[in-house]
Amino acid sequence: MATRCQFENSNDVGVFAKLTNAYCICALGGAENFYSVFEAELSDHIPVIKSSVAGTRLVGRLTVGNRNGLLLPNTTSDQELTHIRNCLPDEVVVQRIDERLSALGNCIACNDYVALIHPDIDRETEEIVADVLGVEVFRQTVAGNVLVGSYCAFTNQGGLVHPKTSIEDLDELSSLLQIPLVAGTVNRGSDVIGAGLVANDWAAFCGLDTTSTELSVIESVFKLRDAQPMNIINDLRASLIDTMA
Amino acid sequence: MPKRKAEAQLKREEDEEQPSDGVEDDDNDKNASEGDDEPDGEGNDEGDSDEGEDSSEGESDDSDSDDDSGPEASSSEVESEDDEEGEAYKEINVQFEFFDPQERDFLGLRALLNTYLDGQQYDCSGLVDAIIKQTAVGTVVKSSEEDDPFAVLTAFNTCQGIAAGSVWLTQLREYLTAGCSDPATREKLSKALSGPGTGLLVSERLINCPPQLAPPLMQMLMEEVDGAAKDEDYPQEEREEFAFKRFLHVTRVYTDPQDEQEGGDEGQAAGGSGAASAPGRDSSLRGKLGDEGKNALIVYVRPEDEYLHQVSSWSFTFPVESRPLAKGDLRPLRAVMCVEARRMREAREMMDMVVGNMMADGGASAVAAGGGNVVAAAAGE
């Protein structure tokens, strides 16, 4: 089920939260609204914790993780690392890595089986990602953008990518990831998908500005509620624009 | 301009050919390679900035001869100036175009207006929506149709039409009322906001926008407002909606804390002659100023603010939360002023005289070329 929310007047939910199938991390915010939306949806199933990373609230963009593990940038403080380790279930391996490209959430996108990484990431980091997160790693770009974590968001069920992704790229990514992919926008036309929404296998959160068409597409492709990806071809077709030419 | 650039280019080549020390060699090489790597436009600009550093445009001959007399000494001088502040002196030519607000501007406008209530949360999307939906009045400045807006200016009727009763207007009203410390002014503010015939000006701009943008923007706004009020194609209510008797202008100004302490000798700001009531709480700081004290310390960053303030019937300012100020920084304030519609023309004329209105002669041309060069001094901010 897709829910709309806001973090202190910002619609970029994916910046301030990290959501996986095993846990959810929220930023420390002034108002409790944000956290309580996540809690209401998720706390029955998975731990929802609050933390800062590297003293900032950008937990979504600095970290990357899935059901198996969580990777933190080298700027994370020891207290934050301990706090997160304590709050997360034991099965989740929490590791701090040394990587020049420290905004891991922008450079790496993953689900429980596959990860896409920024083409310039170190070999070492690539190995750690494969190891800790237990995924197969591919160096890819999305619509010509190297920041794969920013311009796409995917779960085990499906994924949403930058609106200007060509059909060939879409096919290629889809076959790599083995999930249905759709090119679309979030938050009323924003193409930074990874910053605009967070999703796991049964829930998704996006900004308040997200239009109902965008929301339907999200629910369809991520297979939330009863929606099916096929809806995009059948029922929703009339309200969607495939190409302009 | 082209001639100047060609001269500068030539000078650069001369510099490169001159024999130089190890140190200057590095400088030379660095500048030369910078010039090579960057696309032509910017390479020329580098050259431009060399010239720019010399005192005035017309004296290029003098400076050339100066340079020739002491080649090594002067070339290092030029280059070290360039190296330290080379970035700040680069000039970039930007073309500004004026458009009606459209749906595609939604995200850009949202970014501009996010801090409209100075950090307080409010219904920003509602405000941007209203701006986009109001097709009769409102202008957005962009460098091309696909880019994000630099500036926006529009006017809403506070009790009729799209803004009336909206969440963001209520939040804005509360915010401004809370900031107003003088009860008499608060009365006037609340009457203005709730009474008919008041146009709320919503104006936001990127920091360091050139002042030359303001006169055309204001002119277009006034033309659109007048047009909407008189155009017979529009229905009667819409014409009434835009028949404004007064404008409420909400904007940002600054004061210099140094000035306040020293008693304001430096005369940095235009006096608010004719403007009414300063907030009471400031009078203690301005004790030494005497009669001029009312608004003598205000520094206006936008040109229209100064003139609008001069003709306003009442106004007030209040401080806003900001980052801790460094030593030379100015303190930000929010200013609210009420300008009678009939005095608007006066203010605009004064502004046009000082800043120059590029649209005034060109008629209804919608493209104002950036005769201002936008100094890419992002670091300076």
Interface residues (C-beta under 8 A of the other chain):
Chain A: E8 N9 S10 N11 A31 N187 R188 G189 S190 L208 D209
Chain B: E103 R104 F106 L107 R110 N114 Q121 Y122 C124 S125
